């Protein structure tokens, strides 16, 4: 019995015989390969009488040594590429069954060579190449590959090279084939310099180059087309054509690097003649907000990828938040006295947190009523961060002009520094701070929609937690001359938010099994942990 080891992206997975190992893009696979070109259920590895066997299960192909391979056994270590020859690489390894010699030993025995002389890729006497884990390449299953017109390729005993079916081998071979070919000559090589010698360019032989174009002195008889040139060397070192065909360009994060490197320069050109002091704040807040959103996506990690429904919900939340803050939120805040007392700060906290939670709740209820669709609470948590980032973008536009004016009219370096730091806080942190609070309320909105029996208490709790934190933050900044108290409030907020990102799925499972809530959840039972039982 031999265990299977699968290595991907530096992480090694170990599986015992008898298991079925699922590999693919979906998060419920045993080995998750999060790449857009990989199938959701790409392949599976199962234990059979002959050992571990790879079987493709999705539409995307699997490549081994650059060739498609749908089904093969796993013996010696082998690397496979998913979706394309340049796709994500997995390393598979399983010890050979007891009593069976390693593949290189089999190849060396078939060729009558020492084990050290068998190079990866060698094909001897019909035995699979050394770097194929126990299986011959696709198309070699007892028949000649396409294009050989009924004649087996060179290297198969009893068969002459292509074009020599039934005829003698080319002149100069004198019955001796290139290294690694048992009894048959190979087409495409010039006759050797003397009978019984191996033609130049064959790998593994002392005194010869590793292959055509591999460097070293050009041996007599080597075709001119095989001699190295500077053009091929540049194509190897700067493979522009290969880059253009690489499916990795379809990855959004890789493409996002381009606009993020260019946008600051574009802003300088577009807004060099701007007349409004809010322009720099808007420009750089819009630049920073998507980066925060990517961080929130990574932290919350909602199941699946956002589809059309989720995108439309996010757009609706953004539009609602912008309209609401300008028509309702600012109007209520302007009615409060200054400086803020704690009751006034509490009104601000609830006013602003409701402004961010309300569009998330409306979107969730619309989907439930008209589409009969419940999303995972983690998805609504992410939607809450979108509402918070939007709120922060609008709010910073009200404050950054004052920071810019203070920089311009500063009477000393300390005042200029304070204005610059205030501007940076509003641009870089304001949206993030609101997103953290709104993300907490968004999680509770998702729970309230899924469990209508306790909908009102869940909503009240979900809004009250961030509202109280928000109120303490604003109040302490008003009454204390130091920001250290606000730092403590912000730290508590972050710990709560990060805690929910870690345990959102566990909380949802426990709520589903609690008799106080009793209701259907959108999560499937198959996501339940085996060590948990109803009522825990």
VEXDREN-2710 file (C-alpha; in Angstrom, 1 decimal):
% VEXDREN-2710
k/r/px/py/pz
1/UNK/0.0/0.0/0.0
2/UNK/1.4/3.4/-0.9
3/UNK/0.2/6.9/-0.1
4/UNK/-0.2/9.6/-2.6
5/UNK/1.4/13.0/-2.4
6/UNK/0.1/16.0/-4.4
7/UNK/2.1/19.2/-4.3
8/UNK/0.7/22.5/-5.6
9/UNK/1.9/26.0/-5.0
10/UNK/4.4/24.9/-2.4
11/UNK/1.8/23.0/-0.3
12/UNK/1.9/19.2/-0.1
13/UNK/-1.2/17.1/0.4
14/UNK/-1.0/13.4/1.5
15/UNK/-3.8/10.8/0.8
16/UNK/-4.0/7.2/1.9
17/UNK/-4.9/4.3/-0.4
18/UNK/-8.7/3.9/-0.9
19/UNK/-9.4/7.6/-0.9
20/UNK/-10.8/9.5/-3.9
21/UNK/-9.0/12.8/-4.4
22/UNK/-10.9/15.6/-6.2
23/UNK/-8.9/18.3/-7.9
24/UNK/-10.3/21.5/-9.4
25/UNK/-11.2/25.2/-9.1
26/UNK/-14.3/24.7/-6.8
27/UNK/-13.6/25.3/-3.1
28/UNK/-15.1/21.9/-2.1
29/UNK/-12.3/19.9/-3.8
30/UNK/-9.6/18.1/-1.9
31/UNK/-6.9/20.1/-3.8
32/UNK/-8.2/23.5/-4.8
33/UNK/-6.5/25.1/-7.8
34/UNK/-7.9/28.6/-8.0
35/UNK/-7.2/29.4/-11.6
36/UNK/-9.8/30.7/-14.2
37/UNK/-8.8/28.2/-16.9
38/UNK/-9.1/25.1/-14.6
39/UNK/-12.4/23.2/-14.5
40/UNK/-14.5/23.4/-11.3
41/UNK/-14.1/19.7/-11.0
42/UNK/-11.0/19.1/-13.1
43/UNK/-9.9/15.6/-12.3
44/UNK/-9.9/12.9/-9.7
45/UNK/-7.3/10.5/-8.4
46/UNK/-8.6/7.1/-7.3
47/UNK/-7.0/4.0/-5.9
48/UNK/-7.3/0.9/-8.1
49/UNK/-5.7/-2.5/-8.2
50/UNK/-2.7/-1.2/-10.1
51/UNK/-2.3/1.8/-7.9
52/UNK/-3.2/5.5/-8.1
53/UNK/-4.9/6.5/-11.4
54/UNK/-5.6/10.0/-12.7
55/UNK/-8.8/10.5/-14.6
56/UNK/-9.9/13.8/-16.1
57/UNK/-13.4/14.9/-15.0
58/UNK/-13.9/18.4/-16.5
59/UNK/-13.8/20.0/-19.9
60/UNK/-10.3/21.5/-19.5
61/UNK/-7.5/19.1/-20.5
62/UNK/-4.5/17.9/-18.5
63/UNK/-1.0/18.0/-20.0
64/UNK/2.0/15.8/-19.2
65/UNK/5.3/16.7/-20.8
66/UNK/3.4/19.1/-23.1
67/UNK/1.0/16.3/-24.4
68/UNK/-2.7/15.9/-23.5
69/UNK/-3.2/13.0/-21.0
70/UNK/-6.8/12.1/-19.9
71/UNK/-6.0/9.0/-17.9
72/UNK/-2.8/7.6/-16.5
73/UNK/-1.3/5.8/-13.6
74/UNK/0.8/7.5/-11.0
75/UNK/4.0/5.8/-10.0
76/UNK/7.3/7.7/-10.0
77/UNK/7.1/11.5/-9.4
78/UNK/5.5/13.3/-12.3
79/UNK/4.4/16.9/-13.0
80/UNK/1.2/17.7/-14.8
81/UNK/-0.1/21.0/-16.1
82/UNK/-3.8/21.9/-15.9
83/UNK/-5.8/23.4/-18.7
84/UNK/-2.7/24.2/-20.9
85/UNK/1.0/23.3/-21.1
86/UNK/1.6/26.6/-19.3
87/UNK/-1.1/26.2/-16.8
88/UNK/-0.9/25.5/-13.0
89/UNK/1.5/22.7/-12.2
90/UNK/0.8/19.8/-9.9
91/UNK/3.5/17.3/-8.8
92/UNK/2.1/13.8/-8.2
93/UNK/4.1/11.1/-6.4
94/UNK/3.3/7.6/-5.2
95/UNK/5.8/4.8/-4.3
96/UNK/5.8/1.9/-6.8
97/UNK/4.0/-1.3/-5.7
98/UNK/6.1/-3.8/-3.8
99/UNK/8.3/-5.9/-6.0
100/UNK/8.1/-3.6/-9.0
101/UNK/11.4/-2.0/-10.0
102/UNK/11.5/1.8/-10.8
103/UNK/10.7/2.9/-14.3
104/UNK/14.3/3.9/-15.1
105/UNK/15.5/0.4/-14.0
106/UNK/12.9/-1.1/-16.4
107/UNK/14.1/1.1/-19.2
108/UNK/17.8/0.4/-18.6
109/UNK/17.1/-3.3/-18.5
110/UNK/15.2/-3.2/-21.8
111/UNK/18.0/-1.2/-23.5
112/UNK/20.9/-3.1/-22.0
113/UNK/22.3/0.1/-20.5
114/UNK/23.3/1.3/-17.0
115/UNK/20.6/3.1/-15.1
116/UNK/22.5/6.3/-15.2
117/UNK/22.5/6.4/-19.0
118/UNK/18.7/6.5/-19.2
119/UNK/17.7/10.2/-19.5
120/UNK/14.2/11.5/-18.8
121/UNK/12.0/11.1/-21.9
122/UNK/13.8/8.0/-23.2
123/UNK/11.5/5.5/-24.9
124/UNK/13.0/2.0/-25.1
125/UNK/11.5/-1.1/-26.6
126/UNK/7.9/0.1/-26.3
127/UNK/8.3/0.9/-22.6
128/UNK/6.8/4.2/-21.5
129/UNK/9.3/7.1/-21.2
130/UNK/11.0/7.6/-17.8
131/UNK/9.2/10.8/-17.0
132/UNK/5.8/9.2/-17.6
133/UNK/4.4/7.8/-14.3
134/UNK/3.6/4.3/-15.3
135/UNK/1.7/5.1/-18.5
136/UNK/2.7/5.6/-22.1
137/UNK/1.8/8.9/-23.8
138/UNK/-1.6/9.4/-25.3
139/UNK/-1.7/7.6/-28.7
140/UNK/0.9/5.0/-27.9
141/UNK/-1.5/2.4/-26.6
142/UNK/-0.4/-0.5/-28.8
143/UNK/-0.6/1.5/-32.0
144/UNK/1.7/3.9/-33.9
145/UNK/1.1/7.6/-33.4
146/UNK/-0.9/9.5/-36.1
147/UNK/1.2/10.3/-39.1
148/UNK/3.4/7.2/-39.1
149/UNK/1.3/5.4/-41.8
150/UNK/1.2/2.0/-40.2
151/UNK/4.9/2.0/-39.2
152/UNK/5.8/2.3/-35.6
153/UNK/8.2/5.1/-34.8
154/UNK/11.8/4.6/-34.3
155/UNK/12.6/2.9/-31.1
156/UNK/10.1/0.1/-31.4
157/UNK/11.7/-3.3/-32.0
158/UNK/11.3/-4.6/-35.5
159/UNK/10.1/-1.4/-37.0
160/UNK/12.1/0.8/-39.2
161/UNK/12.0/4.7/-39.0
162/UNK/9.1/6.6/-40.7
163/UNK/9.3/6.1/-44.4
164/UNK/11.4/2.9/-44.2
165/UNK/8.5/0.4/-43.5
166/UNK/9.8/-3.0/-44.4
167/UNK/13.1/-1.6/-45.7
168/UNK/16.6/-1.5/-44.3
169/UNK/17.7/1.3/-41.9
170/UNK/19.5/4.3/-43.5
171/UNK/23.1/3.9/-44.5
172/UNK/25.6/4.5/-41.8
173/UNK/23.7/2.9/-38.9
174/UNK/25.1/-0.5/-39.5
175/UNK/22.6/-2.1/-37.2
176/UNK/23.2/0.3/-34.3
177/UNK/20.5/2.7/-33.3
178/UNK/20.9/6.0/-31.3
179/UNK/21.1/5.6/-27.6
180/UNK/17.7/4.6/-26.1
181/UNK/16.4/2.9/-29.2
182/UNK/16.5/-0.9/-29.0
183/UNK/17.3/-2.3/-32.4
184/UNK/15.8/0.3/-34.7
185/UNK/17.2/3.4/-36.4
186/UNK/15.7/6.8/-35.9
187/UNK/14.5/9.0/-38.8
188/UNK/15.8/12.5/-39.2
189/UNK/19.5/11.9/-38.1
190/UNK/22.4/11.9/-40.5
191/UNK/24.4/8.7/-40.7
192/UNK/27.0/8.2/-38.0
193/UNK/30.6/8.9/-38.7
194/UNK/31.5/5.2/-38.5
195/UNK/29.5/2.0/-38.2
196/UNK/28.2/1.2/-34.8
197/UNK/28.6/4.8/-33.5
198/UNK/25.8/7.0/-32.1
199/UNK/24.9/10.0/-34.3
200/UNK/26.0/13.4/-33.0
201/UNK/23.5/15.3/-30.8
202/UNK/22.2/12.3/-28.9
203/UNK/21.7/13.0/-25.2
204/UNK/23.6/11.2/-22.5
205/UNK/26.8/10.3/-24.5
206/UNK/30.1/11.8/-23.5
207/UNK/31.7/14.2/-25.9
208/UNK/28.4/15.1/-27.7
209/UNK/26.1/18.1/-27.3
210/UNK/22.9/17.5/-25.3
211/UNK/20.9/17.8/-28.6
212/UNK/20.4/20.0/-31.6
213/UNK/21.0/23.6/-30.8
214/UNK/22.3/22.8/-27.3
215/UNK/25.7/24.5/-27.8
216/UNK/29.2/23.1/-28.0
217/UNK/31.1/22.2/-31.2
218/UNK/29.1/21.3/-34.2
219/UNK/29.9/17.7/-35.1
220/UNK/30.5/16.5/-38.6
221/UNK/27.4/15.5/-40.4
222/UNK/25.0/17.7/-38.2
223/UNK/22.5/19.5/-40.5
224/UNK/22.9/23.3/-40.7
225/UNK/19.3/23.8/-39.6
226/UNK/20.1/22.3/-36.3
227/UNK/23.0/24.6/-35.5
228/UNK/22.3/27.2/-32.8
229/UNK/21.6/30.8/-33.8
230/UNK/21.1/34.1/-31.9
231/UNK/17.5/34.4/-33.0
232/UNK/16.4/31.1/-31.4
233/UNK/18.4/32.0/-28.3
234/UNK/16.5/35.4/-28.0
235/UNK/13.1/33.6/-28.5
236/UNK/14.0/31.3/-25.7
237/UNK/15.0/34.1/-23.3
238/UNK/12.2/36.5/-24.4
239/UNK/9.3/34.2/-25.4
240/UNK/6.8/37.0/-26.4
241/UNK/4.7/34.7/-28.5
242/UNK/4.4/32.2/-25.7
243/UNK/3.4/35.0/-23.3
244/UNK/0.7/36.3/-25.7
245/UNK/-0.8/32.8/-25.8
246/UNK/-0.6/32.1/-22.1
247/UNK/-4.1/31.8/-20.5
248/UNK/-2.7/33.5/-17.4
249/UNK/-3.5/36.8/-19.0
250/UNK/-7.2/36.1/-18.3
251/UNK/-6.5/36.4/-14.5
252/UNK/-7.9/39.7/-13.3
253/UNK/-5.3/40.3/-10.6
254/UNK/-2.5/40.1/-13.1
255/UNK/-4.1/42.5/-15.5
256/UNK/-5.0/44.9/-12.6
257/UNK/-1.3/45.6/-12.2
258/UNK/-1.3/47.5/-15.5
259/UNK/-3.9/50.2/-14.7
260/UNK/-2.7/50.6/-11.2
261/UNK/0.8/51.4/-12.4
262/UNK/-0.5/53.9/-14.9
263/UNK/-3.4/55.6/-13.1
264/UNK/-1.3/58.0/-11.0
265/UNK/0.3/59.4/-14.1
266/UNK/-3.1/59.6/-15.8
267/UNK/-4.6/61.4/-12.8
268/UNK/-1.8/64.0/-13.1
269/UNK/-2.7/64.7/-16.7
270/UNK/-6.5/64.6/-16.4
271/UNK/-6.7/66.7/-13.2
272/UNK/-3.8/69.1/-13.7
273/UNK/-6.3/71.9/-14.4
274/UNK/-9.0/70.9/-11.9
275/UNK/-10.9/73.7/-10.2
276/UNK/-12.3/71.7/-7.2
277/UNK/-10.4/70.8/-4.1
278/UNK/-12.4/67.6/-3.9
279/UNK/-10.7/66.3/-7.1
280/UNK/-7.5/64.9/-5.5
281/UNK/-9.6/63.1/-2.8
282/UNK/-11.9/61.5/-5.3
283/UNK/-9.1/60.5/-7.6
284/UNK/-7.0/58.7/-4.9
285/UNK/-9.9/57.3/-3.0
286/UNK/-11.2/55.6/-6.2
287/UNK/-7.6/54.4/-6.7
288/UNK/-7.4/52.9/-3.2
289/UNK/-10.9/51.5/-2.7
290/UNK/-10.5/48.5/-5.2
291/UNK/-7.3/47.5/-3.3
292/UNK/-9.2/47.4/0.0
293/UNK/-12.0/45.4/-1.8
294/UNK/-9.5/42.8/-2.9
295/UNK/-8.2/42.5/0.6
296/UNK/-11.8/42.1/2.0
297/UNK/-12.5/39.4/-0.7
298/UNK/-9.4/37.5/0.4
299/UNK/-10.2/37.8/4.1
300/UNK/-14.0/37.0/3.9
301/UNK/-13.5/34.4/1.0
302/UNK/-17.2/33.9/0.2
303/UNK/-17.9/30.6/-1.5
304/UNK/-18.0/30.5/-5.3
305/UNK/-17.4/33.4/-7.7
306/UNK/-19.7/36.4/-8.0
307/UNK/-22.1/36.0/-10.9
308/UNK/-24.5/38.4/-12.6
309/UNK/-26.8/38.6/-9.6
310/UNK/-24.0/39.5/-7.2
311/UNK/-22.6/42.1/-9.5
312/UNK/-26.0/43.8/-10.0
313/UNK/-26.6/43.7/-6.3
314/UNK/-23.3/45.4/-5.7
315/UNK/-24.1/48.1/-8.2
316/UNK/-27.5/48.7/-6.7
317/UNK/-25.9/49.0/-3.2
318/UNK/-23.4/51.6/-4.4
319/UNK/-26.1/53.7/-6.1
320/UNK/-28.4/53.5/-3.1
321/UNK/-25.6/54.5/-0.7
322/UNK/-24.5/57.5/-2.7
323/UNK/-28.1/58.8/-2.9
324/UNK/-28.9/58.1/0.7
325/UNK/-25.9/59.7/2.3
326/UNK/-26.5/62.9/0.3
327/UNK/-30.2/63.1/1.0
328/UNK/-30.7/61.6/4.5
329/UNK/-27.5/60.9/6.4
330/UNK/-25.9/64.3/6.0
331/UNK/-29.3/66.0/6.7
332/UNK/-29.6/64.2/10.1
333/UNK/-26.0/64.8/11.1
334/UNK/-26.2/68.5/10.4
335/UNK/-29.0/68.8/12.9
336/UNK/-26.8/67.7/15.7
337/UNK/-24.9/70.1/18.0
338/UNK/-21.2/70.5/18.0
339/UNK/-19.0/69.4/19.8
340/UNK/-20.6/65.9/20.0
341/UNK/-21.9/64.6/23.3
342/UNK/-22.1/60.9/23.7
343/UNK/-25.9/60.8/22.9
344/UNK/-25.2/62.8/19.8
345/UNK/-22.4/60.6/18.8
346/UNK/-24.7/57.6/19.3
347/UNK/-27.2/59.2/16.9
348/UNK/-24.4/59.6/14.4
349/UNK/-23.3/56.0/14.8
350/UNK/-26.7/54.6/14.2
351/UNK/-27.5/57.0/11.5
352/UNK/-24.4/56.2/9.5
353/UNK/-24.4/52.4/10.1
354/UNK/-28.1/52.2/9.1
355/UNK/-27.2/54.1/6.0
356/UNK/-24.7/51.4/5.0
357/UNK/-26.7/48.3/6.2
358/UNK/-30.1/49.4/4.6
359/UNK/-29.1/48.9/1.0
360/UNK/-27.6/45.5/1.8
361/UNK/-30.8/44.5/3.5
362/UNK/-33.0/45.8/0.6
363/UNK/-30.8/43.9/-1.9
364/UNK/-31.1/40.6/0.1
365/UNK/-34.9/40.9/0.5
366/UNK/-35.4/41.7/-3.1
367/UNK/-33.5/38.5/-4.1
368/UNK/-35.4/36.5/-1.6
369/UNK/-38.8/37.7/-2.6
370/UNK/-38.5/37.9/-6.4
371/UNK/-35.8/35.3/-7.1
372/UNK/-36.3/33.0/-4.1
373/UNK/-32.5/33.2/-3.7
374/UNK/-30.5/33.1/-0.5
375/UNK/-26.9/34.0/-0.6
376/UNK/-24.3/32.9/1.9
377/UNK/-23.9/35.4/4.8
378/UNK/-20.3/35.8/3.9
379/UNK/-21.4/37.2/0.5
380/UNK/-23.6/39.7/2.3
381/UNK/-20.6/40.5/4.5
382/UNK/-18.6/41.4/1.4
383/UNK/-21.5/43.5/0.1
384/UNK/-21.4/45.3/3.5
385/UNK/-17.8/46.2/2.9
386/UNK/-18.8/47.6/-0.6
387/UNK/-21.4/49.8/1.0
388/UNK/-18.8/50.9/3.6
389/UNK/-16.2/51.8/1.0
390/UNK/-18.8/53.7/-1.0
391/UNK/-19.8/55.6/2.2
392/UNK/-16.2/56.4/2.9
393/UNK/-15.5/57.7/-0.6
394/UNK/-18.4/60.1/-0.3
395/UNK/-17.5/61.2/3.2
396/UNK/-13.8/61.9/2.4
397/UNK/-14.9/64.3/-0.3
398/UNK/-16.4/66.5/2.4
399/UNK/-13.2/66.5/4.5
400/UNK/-10.2/66.5/2.1
401/UNK/-10.7/70.1/0.9
402/UNK/-10.2/71.3/4.4
403/UNK/-7.0/69.2/4.7
404/UNK/-5.7/70.7/1.4
405/UNK/-6.4/74.2/2.6
406/UNK/-4.6/73.6/5.9
407/UNK/-1.5/72.4/4.0
408/UNK/-1.6/75.5/1.7
409/UNK/-2.0/78.0/4.6
410/UNK/0.3/76.2/7.1
411/UNK/2.6/78.6/9.0
412/UNK/5.1/75.9/9.8
413/UNK/6.3/72.4/9.0
414/UNK/4.3/70.8/11.8
415/UNK/1.0/72.3/10.5
416/UNK/1.8/71.2/7.0
417/UNK/2.6/67.7/8.2
418/UNK/-0.7/67.6/10.2
419/UNK/-2.7/68.6/7.1
420/UNK/-0.9/66.0/4.9
421/UNK/-1.5/63.3/7.4
422/UNK/-5.2/64.2/7.7
423/UNK/-5.5/64.1/3.9
424/UNK/-3.8/60.7/3.8
425/UNK/-6.1/59.4/6.6
426/UNK/-9.3/60.4/4.7
427/UNK/-8.1/59.0/1.4
428/UNK/-6.5/55.8/2.6
429/UNK/-8.3/54.9/5.8
430/UNK/-11.7/56.5/5.9
431/UNK/-13.3/54.0/3.5
432/UNK/-11.6/51.1/5.1
433/UNK/-12.8/52.1/8.6
434/UNK/-16.4/52.4/7.4
435/UNK/-16.1/49.1/5.4
436/UNK/-15.0/47.2/8.6
437/UNK/-18.1/48.3/10.5
438/UNK/-20.4/47.8/7.6
439/UNK/-18.9/44.3/7.0
440/UNK/-20.0/43.2/10.5
441/UNK/-23.6/44.5/9.9
442/UNK/-23.6/42.9/6.5
443/UNK/-22.9/39.4/8.0
444/UNK/-25.9/39.8/10.4
445/UNK/-28.1/41.0/7.5
446/UNK/-27.3/37.8/5.7
447/UNK/-28.1/35.7/8.8
448/UNK/-31.4/37.6/9.3
449/UNK/-32.5/36.9/5.7
450/UNK/-31.6/33.2/6.1
451/UNK/-33.4/32.9/9.5
452/UNK/-36.5/34.9/9.4
453/UNK/-37.8/33.6/12.8
454/UNK/-35.1/35.7/14.5
455/UNK/-34.8/38.4/11.8
456/UNK/-35.5/41.5/13.9
457/UNK/-33.1/40.5/16.8
458/UNK/-30.4/39.6/14.3
459/UNK/-30.7/42.9/12.5
460/UNK/-30.7/45.0/15.7
461/UNK/-27.6/43.2/17.0
462/UNK/-25.9/43.5/13.7
463/UNK/-26.4/47.2/13.5
464/UNK/-25.9/48.0/17.2
465/UNK/-22.4/46.5/17.4
466/UNK/-20.8/48.7/14.7
467/UNK/-23.0/51.7/15.7
468/UNK/-21.7/51.6/19.3
469/UNK/-18.1/51.3/18.0
470/UNK/-18.7/54.2/15.6
471/UNK/-20.1/56.3/18.4
472/UNK/-17.2/55.7/20.7
473/UNK/-14.8/56.5/17.9
474/UNK/-16.3/59.9/17.1
475/UNK/-16.9/60.8/20.7
476/UNK/-13.4/60.1/21.9
477/UNK/-11.9/62.1/19.0
478/UNK/-14.0/65.0/20.2
479/UNK/-13.4/65.0/24.0
480/UNK/-9.8/63.7/24.1
481/UNK/-6.7/65.6/22.8
482/UNK/-5.1/62.3/21.9
483/UNK/-6.0/59.7/19.3
484/UNK/-4.8/56.7/21.4
485/UNK/-8.3/56.0/22.7
486/UNK/-9.6/56.0/19.1
487/UNK/-6.8/53.6/18.2
488/UNK/-8.1/51.2/20.9
489/UNK/-11.7/51.5/19.5
490/UNK/-10.4/50.8/16.0
491/UNK/-8.4/47.8/17.2
492/UNK/-11.5/46.3/18.8
493/UNK/-13.4/46.9/15.6
494/UNK/-10.7/45.1/13.6
495/UNK/-10.6/42.2/15.9
496/UNK/-14.3/41.7/15.7
497/UNK/-14.3/42.0/11.9
498/UNK/-11.4/39.5/11.5
499/UNK/-13.1/37.2/14.0
500/UNK/-16.2/37.1/11.8
501/UNK/-14.1/36.5/8.7
502/UNK/-12.6/33.4/10.4
503/UNK/-15.7/31.9/11.9
504/UNK/-18.6/33.1/9.7
505/UNK/-19.3/29.6/8.3
506/UNK/-19.0/27.9/11.7
507/UNK/-21.4/30.5/13.3
508/UNK/-23.9/29.9/10.5
509/UNK/-23.8/26.1/10.9
510/UNK/-24.3/26.3/14.7
511/UNK/-27.2/28.8/14.2
512/UNK/-28.8/26.4/11.8
513/UNK/-28.7/23.6/14.3
514/UNK/-29.9/25.7/17.3
515/UNK/-33.6/25.2/18.1
516/UNK/-34.0/28.9/18.7
517/UNK/-33.5/29.6/15.0
518/UNK/-34.9/26.5/13.3
519/UNK/-34.8/27.2/9.6
520/UNK/-33.4/26.3/6.3
521/UNK/-30.0/27.6/5.4
522/UNK/-28.6/28.1/2.0
523/UNK/-25.6/26.0/2.9
524/UNK/-25.7/22.3/1.9
525/UNK/-25.3/19.6/4.5
526/UNK/-22.3/18.3/2.7
527/UNK/-20.4/21.3/4.0
528/UNK/-20.9/20.2/7.6
529/UNK/-17.9/19.2/9.6
530/UNK/-17.9/15.5/10.5
531/UNK/-17.1/16.1/14.1
532/UNK/-20.1/18.3/14.7
533/UNK/-23.6/16.9/15.4
534/UNK/-27.0/18.6/15.5
535/UNK/-27.5/20.5/18.7
536/UNK/-23.9/21.5/19.1
END
